[in-house]
Amino acid sequence: MTANQLIDGAQVKMGGKEWVIPALSLGQIKRLAPKIESLANMSNMLTSDQVSNVCEIVHAALKRNYPDVTIEEVEDMVDMGNMRQVIQTVMGQAGLVARGEAQAVKS
């Protein structure tokens, strides 16, 4: 997929590279709903299930533009320094948080 074929989304820097994260598709939201709901009360102390869910959700969104990205790559790129920004960007793109909240995190 070339740069001009990417689905519109928000740019986020992870792993030293800029990524365009598009909105989750409706099918992805449907399949990931329990994982998305598990993040509703995310605190600073994440459970291992929440960490796995963050990685799966981010991976699903990224795969829309980067079909070859692996879950292992996502696990290495998302860290405690960027995790909140990344997940709020994904949720904001999907309309699951107010876009203003997602934008505030980017600043």
C-alpha positions, 0 to 999 in steps of 0.5 A: 500500500502506498502513502496515497492509498492510506485510509485517512487517520491521525499521525502518531509516532511509534517506534521511531516512525510516523504511522497513520492510524485510521478509524476502526471499521464497524466490523472491527468495533463489533469484534473488539467490543469486549476488549474496548469495553475493558479499557473504559476504566483504565488506570495507571496500573494495567492488568495483563489483559488490558495490555493485551487488549490495547495491543490487539486494538491498536494492531487492528486499526494499524492493519487497515493501512499496514496489512503486514504489521504484526502484533509483535511489532505493535507490542514493541512500538507501544510503550508506557510513554505513548500508550495513552496517546495511541489508544486515545487516538484509536478510540478518537478515530473510531468516535469512541471518545470525544475527538477533543479528548484525543486531540488534547492528548496529542498536544 
